[in-house]
Amino acid sequence: MHRQTATLLLAWFCLSLTLAQSPTLSQELDRLLRVEWLKYGSCGVVVRDMQTGETLYAFGAEHMLIPASCTKLVITAAALHLLGADYRFRTQVWVHGKLDAAGTLHGNLLLQGGGDATLSLSDLKSLARQVHAAGVHRVEGLLLYDDSWLDAERYGFGWNIDDEPFGYQAQMSALCVERNAVRLYARPGTQPDAPAQLRLDPPTDYVQIVNLTRTVVRDPGGARLSATRAHALNRLIVSGTILLGAEEIFIGRYAVENPARFTTTLFRDALREAGVAVSDRITPLLSEWQLGGEAPAERRSGRMANSEWRIVATHHSPPLREIIALINKPSDNLLAEIVLKAMGKERRGQGSTEAGIEVVRAFLQQAGLEMGAVHLVDGSGLSRMNAISAENLVRLLLFMARSPHSEAYRASLPVFGVDGTLRNRLHDTPVQGNGFAKTGSLYRVSAIAGYLTTRSGRKLAFAILMNNYNASGSDARALQDQIVRLLWERL
């Protein structure tokens, strides 16, 4: 009996000694964050139990750091509360003048944007068919466009001028199509030294291509094509080589200048395809002299300024609950910026970034964030002027988890190992499918924030912000994944 007791006491002592020697979760997380390349950088981490509200780990929690695309967590949360999950944008086509029995419009046709950045070429074709179905078969006057529902600021404060040509930094407008960018593809020429065969999607003559490419039989250095857009011009300069016999390749997405005019150019082509004859006279709606009367009244009211105006076609965007998923999962910058301006338009009567930020800040204050640790200048996170603390991101996540829009918000986020910007992260690990989070990335900036269900079923909200580190973005993401995996295992 005494021997058995002694054995049990020895086992208990050994177990206690082992536990005492085992690092705690906080110690393990501290060790991970002491990596050399982050030593002189900045980092903020907060992990909180969603049920109890207990802070399970905090490091630099109050420091204001650049969130990059985690800014979209703020914008989409505010949009759900301020605009509603069922909110839709609207694009309309108006006629001004007399339509005779033969289908000739003795007047002008107007494409009017209402901030729908989800609009596609197929949507324009649907609008064109509606115009034809309304009896308009020929337009004698101008093809006008109106993008005045939002302001004329095309770029955000602090955006990088080097990113201007590329589709992820497309210009903002109330009249958009195909995210205000074209996709460029190439296939080899039919013989050596022939230029590559290039095509744009959507097909358009709005963007000029300067083809400096060459087809080669072999290239020891590796055949490669590249393109850039000339500053402030719709001109793509394509250079490099492509191997004879190669399959068609995707080169990249390139932003267009004057997206409203681009949209109307594609609409002109869609009208002709639908059987509506229209001239090449495309011009913005600038003043009443173009029409011989007043311009259309405010779109949201549905009123017309005078009897000569009438709507012949309307397209509605998907509801906001779907739009925020189109923002968060692939991290769509243009959609985020337009939604921010729309909040300013609907709540302040001004379709500007500044007005949008005013209403977003008011929402964040109501949500319980520490407003001294929030600084916003855009909606996408492209600007390095944005700053927020990890503590505030976690407070926002907890607020949204308790809100009426919690399911739509969570469903909008990428899922670890499944989709969006997280499709390749922690794939084929136990974390796959158990975490929903938004990522953010700029040069020497990497962030992630969201929700995690651990091995024991515990539900967490977390935020990890890393700035000014001396490593690659992939190193930063790998460390974040180590932290998330450790949280899953230990909690």
Beta strands, then each sheet from edge to edge (+ up, - down):
strand 1: 42-49
strand 2: 55-59
strand 3: 64-65
strand 4: 90-99
strand 5: 104-112
strand 6: 138-139
strand 7: 143-146
strand 8: 181-187
strand 9: 197-201
strand 10: 208-216
strand 11: 225-229
strand 12: 235-243
strand 13: 249-255
strand 14: 282-284
strand 15: 309-316
strand 16: 374-375
strand 17: 387-389
strand 18: 435-442
strand 19: 445-453
strand 20: 459-467
sheet 1: 2+ 1- 20+ 19- 18+
sheet 2: 3+ 17- 16+
sheet 3: 6+ 5+ 4- 15+
sheet 4: 6+ 5+ 7+ 14+
sheet 5: 9+ 8- 13+
sheet 6: 10+ 12+ 11-
end
